[in-house]
């Protein structure tokens, strides 16, 4: 199945296992935050660079706080090293349905907006483009608020 593009409606996938609980992707997406889905991919082409993921996930967490939640989808047998649970939530894509529904045979990242639409998608080597996109759509937590207009 081809990958959804920016502006497309997010696709549901199931079953996903998070902290021992079986959920659908739509249940994970429910909320007022942006969701970054990190799909390392299926088979030999999958992305296996945990150090890069850790660095970007902690940067996203530092810059945007709870406004972006990062989910790493692992297929059966996949390991991704030590991941900071404060920055990344591991989702077990039990049957690979999430990867298939999002066309992720190789590594792909999808930023899903709170309204359930894909806001941005890229390959892992394009993480800087993702950070540029976030800079344009979200207010950064690390910036001082002095001089900023008050939102009512």
N, C-alpha and C positions, 0 to 999 in steps of 0.2 A: 504494500500500500504506500503511495507517495506521502511524503511528509506534509503536514499542514503548513501553510505559509502565514506570515504576519497578516493579521486581519481576519483569519479564518477562525471559526468556532472551535474551541478545544474539543477533543474527542475523549469520551469516557473509556476506561480500560479496567478490567478486573480479572482475576482477584489480585489484590495487592496486600502485602502483609507488612504492617507497621507496628512495632512494639507488641507483637503477638496478637494483633487484632486484624481481621480481614476487612478490607475496605475497597471502595471503588475510587478511581481517580477523582471523580466529581466530589466525593466526600472529602478528599484531601484538599481540593481547591476551594471549598466553602469558606468564605471569610472576606475580609476587607483588605487583604494584602496581595501583592504580586507573588506568584509562585515560579521559581526557577526549577525546571525539570532538567536534571542532568542524566542523560541516557548514554552510558558508555558504549552501547552497541552490542550486537549479537555476533558471535563467531570470532574468527581470527582478526577481523578489522576493528575490534573494539578498542576504545580509548582506555589506556591504563597508566595514567599519570596522577597518582594520588597527591603528590606534592603540589602540582599545579592547581588541582581542585581545592586543596586545603588553603592555599594562598588566596585564590580568588574568592572562595566562600567566606574567609575571615575578613577580606577587604569589603565584600558586599555587606556583611553583618555590621562592620564598623561604620560604614558610610550610610547605610539605610535602615539599620536596626530591624525592628519587627515588620517593616513595610515590605520586605522581600524574604520569603521563606525558600530555602534551598533544599530540594529533595534529590537524593542520589538513588536512582533505580538500579538495583542489582538483580541480575538473572541468576538462576540456580547455579551454584558452583563458583560464582564470581566473588572475588575478594578484592577489597580496595584499600587495604592497609588501615592505619589508624586515622579515623575521621573524628573531628571535634564535634560532639553531639550538640554543642551550643550553636554551631554554624551550619551543620548539615544533618538532615534527618535521612537515615537509610530506609529505603522502601524496597521490599523484596517483590520483584516482578515475577511471581511464582511460575507463570506459564509463558512469560515473554510477551504477553498481550500488549503491554504498554509500549514496548519497543516496536512491535509489529504495527500497531495502530498509528505510531508516529514515524514510521519509515526509518527507524534508527538501526540499520545494519551496522553502520559505523557510528562513532560518537556524534551526538547531537545535543544541543541545548535549546530549550523552549522556555521563554518567559511568558507566562499566562497572566493576563490582567485580572483584576477582581471581578470584572463582568463576564469572565469565562471565555474570552477571546485571546488568541495568540498575539502578543504584542511585539515579539521579536524572536527570531530563531537563527542559530548559527552553528558552526562546527567548533569543536573545542579550541582549535588554534586561533579562533576569532574572538576570544574572551575580551580583548580590549574594545572591540566594537560593541559588545554587550555593555561594558562599563560606560562607554560613551552614550549609548542609548539610555541607560538608567540615569545618567547625569542630566539628560534632557527631559526626562519625564517625572523624576522624583526629586524632592528636596532632600539634600544630604544632611544626615544627623550630625556630622562633625563640623558643620558651619555654624558660626555664631548667629544668633537671631537679631542682634542689634541692627537697627536700620531697616529690618524687614517689616513689611506691612502686616498688621494683625488681621487674621482671617476670622470672621465672625460666623 
